[in-house]
Protein backbone atom coordinates (compact mmCIF):
# COMPACT_ATOMS: atom_id res chain seq x y z
CA UNK A 1 0.00 0.00 0.00
CA UNK A 2 1.47 3.34 -1.03
CA UNK A 3 0.74 5.73 1.85
CA UNK A 4 2.20 8.68 -0.08
CA UNK A 5 -0.42 8.68 -2.78
CA UNK A 6 -2.96 11.50 -2.29
CA UNK A 7 -5.99 9.42 -3.34
CA UNK A 8 -8.02 8.16 -0.39
CA UNK A 9 -9.90 4.89 -0.24
CA UNK A 10 -12.25 5.00 2.71
CA UNK A 11 -15.16 3.02 4.12
CA UNK A 12 -18.24 4.43 5.84
CA UNK A 13 -19.49 1.56 7.97
CA UNK A 14 -23.04 2.90 8.33
CA UNK A 15 -25.21 5.65 6.85
CA UNK A 16 -25.40 7.04 10.39
CA UNK A 17 -21.73 8.02 10.00
CA UNK A 18 -22.06 9.74 6.62
CA UNK A 19 -22.25 13.18 8.18
CA UNK A 20 -18.59 12.72 9.15
CA UNK A 21 -17.59 12.69 5.47
CA UNK A 22 -17.70 15.45 2.87
CA UNK A 23 -19.22 13.24 0.21
CA UNK A 24 -18.78 15.92 -2.45
CA UNK A 25 -15.06 15.09 -2.37
CA UNK A 26 -15.54 11.44 -3.32
CA UNK A 27 -16.83 8.97 -5.80
CA UNK A 28 -19.28 7.03 -3.64
CA UNK A 29 -20.03 3.34 -4.02
CA UNK A 30 -23.31 2.29 -2.41
CA UNK A 31 -23.26 -1.24 -0.97
CA UNK A 32 -26.31 -3.19 0.22
CA UNK A 33 -25.49 -6.81 -0.56
CA UNK A 34 -28.66 -8.35 0.94
CA UNK A 35 -30.33 -7.22 -1.36
CA UNK A 36 -30.87 -3.78 -2.82
CA UNK A 37 -27.62 -3.14 -4.67
CA UNK A 38 -27.43 -6.74 -5.88
CA UNK A 39 -30.92 -6.40 -7.36
CA UNK A 40 -30.15 -3.00 -8.87
CA UNK A 41 -27.05 -4.39 -10.58
CA UNK A 42 -29.03 -7.37 -11.87
CA UNK A 43 -31.90 -5.20 -13.09
CA UNK A 44 -29.67 -2.78 -14.98
CA UNK A 45 -27.77 -5.73 -16.47
CA UNK A 46 -31.09 -7.18 -17.61
CA UNK A 47 -32.10 -4.10 -19.51
CA UNK A 48 -34.04 -1.95 -17.08
CA UNK A 49 -34.10 1.51 -18.61
CA UNK A 50 -33.63 3.09 -15.20
CA UNK A 51 -34.14 2.48 -11.49
CA UNK A 52 -35.29 5.46 -9.46
CA UNK A 53 -34.28 5.13 -5.80
CA UNK A 54 -36.48 6.93 -3.29
CA UNK A 55 -36.12 7.04 0.47
CA UNK A 56 -39.75 6.67 1.53
CA UNK A 57 -42.66 4.42 0.62
CA UNK A 58 -44.81 7.51 0.12
CA UNK A 59 -42.44 8.81 -2.56
CA UNK A 60 -42.73 5.50 -4.34
CA UNK A 61 -46.54 5.63 -4.18
CA UNK A 62 -46.48 9.11 -5.73
CA UNK A 63 -45.15 7.66 -8.98
CA UNK A 64 -48.37 5.70 -9.41
CA UNK A 65 -50.13 9.03 -10.02
CA UNK A 66 -47.62 9.91 -12.75
CA UNK A 67 -48.85 7.17 -15.05
CA UNK A 68 -48.53 3.49 -15.84
CA UNK A 69 -44.95 3.60 -17.11
CA UNK A 70 -43.38 2.67 -13.80
CA UNK A 71 -42.91 -0.56 -11.89
CA UNK A 72 -43.15 0.15 -8.17
CA UNK A 73 -40.92 -1.79 -5.80
CA UNK A 74 -40.95 -1.38 -2.03
CA UNK A 75 -39.32 -3.42 0.73
CA UNK A 76 -39.34 -2.98 4.47
CA UNK A 77 -37.80 -5.40 6.98
CA UNK A 78 -37.15 -7.93 4.23
CA UNK A 79 -40.72 -8.17 2.92
CA UNK A 80 -42.60 -6.65 -0.02
CA UNK A 81 -44.78 -3.75 1.07
CA UNK A 82 -48.46 -4.49 0.40
CA UNK A 83 -49.77 -3.05 -2.85
CA UNK A 84 -46.46 -2.90 -4.72
CA UNK A 85 -45.36 -4.81 -7.81
CA UNK A 86 -42.42 -6.41 -6.00
CA UNK A 87 -39.69 -5.76 -3.43
CA UNK A 88 -35.94 -6.11 -3.76
CA UNK A 89 -35.47 -9.79 -4.48
CA UNK A 90 -33.04 -10.15 -7.39
CA UNK A 91 -35.42 -12.69 -8.92
CA UNK A 92 -37.87 -9.83 -9.51
CA UNK A 93 -35.32 -8.09 -11.74
CA UNK A 94 -35.09 -10.57 -14.60
CA UNK A 95 -35.10 -9.41 -18.21
CA UNK A 96 -38.66 -10.70 -18.63
CA UNK A 97 -39.86 -8.36 -15.89
CA UNK A 98 -37.73 -5.23 -16.19
CA UNK A 99 -36.28 -4.93 -19.71
CA UNK A 100 -37.16 -1.51 -21.10
CA UNK A 101 -38.95 -0.53 -17.89
CA UNK A 102 -38.33 2.09 -15.21
CA UNK A 103 -38.47 0.78 -11.66
CA UNK A 104 -39.12 3.03 -8.67
CA UNK A 105 -37.50 1.43 -5.63
CA UNK A 106 -37.46 2.04 -1.89
CA UNK A 107 -35.78 -0.29 0.60
CA UNK A 108 -35.04 -0.42 4.30
CA UNK A 109 -31.34 0.36 3.98
CA UNK A 110 -29.84 0.76 0.51
CA UNK A 111 -31.94 3.58 -0.89
CA UNK A 112 -31.50 5.51 2.36
CA UNK A 113 -27.71 5.37 2.02
CA UNK A 114 -27.97 6.46 -1.61
CA UNK A 115 -30.21 9.39 -0.76
CA UNK A 116 -27.63 10.66 1.75
CA UNK A 117 -24.82 10.37 -0.82
CA UNK A 118 -26.36 12.33 -3.68
CA UNK A 119 -23.88 15.23 -3.48
CA UNK A 120 -20.91 12.98 -4.31
CA UNK A 121 -18.86 13.53 -7.48
CA UNK A 122 -20.35 10.29 -8.77
CA UNK A 123 -22.55 7.65 -7.17
CA UNK A 124 -22.24 4.08 -8.43
CA UNK A 125 -23.69 0.80 -7.23
CA UNK A 126 -21.65 -2.17 -6.10
CA UNK A 127 -22.34 -5.83 -5.43
CA UNK A 128 -20.53 -9.14 -5.68
CA UNK A 129 -22.37 -9.54 -8.99
CA UNK A 130 -20.35 -6.74 -10.63
CA UNK A 131 -17.25 -6.76 -8.41
CA UNK A 132 -14.56 -6.89 -11.09
CA UNK A 133 -16.18 -4.47 -13.54
CA UNK A 134 -16.84 -2.00 -10.72
CA UNK A 135 -13.27 -2.28 -9.45
CA UNK A 136 -11.83 -1.85 -12.94
CA UNK A 137 -13.91 1.30 -13.39
CA UNK A 138 -12.76 2.72 -10.06
CA UNK A 139 -9.13 2.14 -11.02
CA UNK A 140 -9.60 4.51 -13.95
CA UNK A 141 -10.90 7.32 -11.75
CA UNK A 142 -8.39 9.78 -10.35
CA UNK A 143 -10.61 10.60 -7.39
CA UNK A 144 -10.98 9.75 -3.73
CA UNK A 145 -13.32 6.81 -3.19
CA UNK A 146 -15.80 6.27 -0.37
CA UNK A 147 -17.40 2.84 0.00
CA UNK A 148 -20.71 3.37 1.81
CA UNK A 149 -22.12 0.34 3.60
CA UNK A 150 -25.89 0.51 3.94
CA UNK A 151 -25.83 -1.70 7.02
CA UNK A 152 -29.05 -2.62 8.78
CA UNK A 153 -31.12 0.24 10.18
CA UNK A 154 -27.98 2.34 10.68
CA UNK A 155 -26.06 -0.49 12.34
CA UNK A 156 -22.88 -2.10 11.05
CA UNK A 157 -23.34 -5.32 9.13
CA UNK A 158 -20.91 -7.99 8.05
CA UNK A 159 -21.89 -8.57 4.44
CA UNK A 160 -21.58 -4.96 3.25
CA UNK A 161 -18.26 -4.43 5.00
CA UNK A 162 -16.88 -7.70 3.63
CA UNK A 163 -17.78 -6.59 0.12
CA UNK A 164 -16.08 -3.25 0.73
CA UNK A 165 -13.01 -5.29 1.62
CA UNK A 166 -13.28 -7.18 -1.66
CA UNK A 167 -13.25 -3.92 -3.61
CA UNK A 168 -10.25 -2.72 -1.61
CA UNK A 169 -8.48 -6.01 -2.31
CA UNK A 170 -8.89 -5.36 -6.04
CA UNK A 171 -7.83 -1.72 -5.90
CA UNK A 172 -4.76 -1.80 -3.68
CA UNK A 173 -3.10 -4.34 -5.95
CA UNK A 174 -2.05 -1.22 -7.87
CA UNK A 175 -0.78 0.48 -4.71
CA UNK A 176 -2.47 3.79 -5.48
CA UNK A 177 -4.52 4.49 -2.36
CA UNK A 178 -4.31 5.43 1.28
CA UNK A 179 -6.73 3.55 3.54
CA UNK A 180 -8.49 4.77 6.66
CA UNK A 181 -9.04 2.45 9.64
CA UNK A 182 -12.51 1.23 8.54
CA UNK A 183 -11.04 0.39 5.13
CA UNK A 184 -8.22 -1.55 6.78
CA UNK A 185 -10.76 -3.42 8.89
CA UNK A 186 -12.91 -4.19 5.84
CA UNK A 187 -9.84 -5.44 3.98
CA UNK A 188 -8.94 -7.73 6.88
CA UNK A 189 -12.52 -9.06 7.04
CA UNK A 190 -12.37 -9.95 3.38
CA UNK A 191 -9.11 -11.82 3.88
CA UNK A 192 -10.90 -13.96 6.47
CA UNK A 193 -13.91 -14.48 4.21
CA UNK A 194 -12.55 -14.87 0.70
CA UNK A 195 -11.78 -18.58 0.90
CA UNK A 196 -15.51 -19.30 1.26
CA UNK A 197 -17.59 -16.15 1.24
CA UNK A 198 -20.90 -18.01 1.49
CA UNK A 199 -19.82 -19.88 4.60
CA UNK A 200 -18.35 -16.77 6.20
CA UNK A 201 -21.47 -14.69 5.59
CA UNK A 202 -23.84 -17.46 6.64
CA UNK A 203 -23.48 -16.10 10.18
CA UNK A 204 -24.86 -12.65 9.37
CA UNK A 205 -27.88 -11.37 11.27
CA UNK A 206 -29.59 -10.14 8.10
CA UNK A 207 -29.01 -13.51 6.47
CA UNK A 208 -30.79 -15.06 9.43
CA UNK A 209 -33.70 -12.64 9.00
CA UNK A 210 -33.94 -13.63 5.35
CA UNK A 211 -33.85 -17.34 6.17
CA UNK A 212 -36.75 -16.84 8.57
CA UNK A 213 -38.63 -15.23 5.68
CA UNK A 214 -37.89 -18.29 3.53
CA UNK A 215 -35.74 -16.45 0.99
CA UNK A 216 -32.47 -18.34 1.34
CA UNK A 217 -32.15 -18.49 -2.46
CA UNK A 218 -31.80 -14.69 -2.49
CA UNK A 219 -28.82 -14.93 -0.14
CA UNK A 220 -27.09 -17.46 -2.38
CA UNK A 221 -27.78 -15.42 -5.50
CA UNK A 222 -26.44 -12.19 -4.02
CA UNK A 223 -23.11 -13.90 -3.30
CA UNK A 224 -22.49 -14.84 -6.95
CA UNK A 225 -19.32 -13.12 -8.13
CA UNK A 226 -18.96 -11.43 -11.52
CA UNK A 227 -22.15 -12.62 -13.19
CA UNK A 228 -22.86 -9.08 -14.40
CA UNK A 229 -20.73 -6.32 -15.91
CA UNK A 230 -23.12 -3.35 -15.84
CA UNK A 231 -22.29 -0.53 -13.44
CA UNK A 232 -25.36 1.44 -12.34
CA UNK A 233 -24.59 5.15 -11.97
CA UNK A 234 -26.78 7.91 -10.62
CA UNK A 235 -27.74 10.49 -13.24
CA UNK A 236 -30.12 13.05 -11.82
CA UNK A 237 -32.73 11.06 -9.98
CA UNK A 238 -32.19 7.84 -11.94
CA UNK A 239 -29.77 4.95 -11.80
CA UNK A 240 -28.80 4.02 -15.34
CA UNK A 241 -26.16 1.86 -16.98
CA UNK A 242 -22.74 3.48 -17.12
CA UNK A 243 -21.73 3.73 -20.77
Buried (B, 14 or more C-beta within 10 A) or exposed (E): BEEEEEBBBBBBBBBBBBEEBEBEEBBBBBBBBBBBBBBBBBBBBBBBBBBBBBBEBEBBBEBEEEEEEBBBBBBEEBEBBEEBBBBBBBBBBEEEBBEEBBBBBBBBBBBBBBBBBBEBBBBBBBBBBBBBBBBBBBBEEEBBBBBBBBBBBEEBBBBBBBBBBBBBBBBBEEEBBBBBEBBBBBBEBBEEBEEEBEEBBBEBEBBEBBEEEEBEEBBEBBBBEEBBBBBBBBEEEBBBBBE
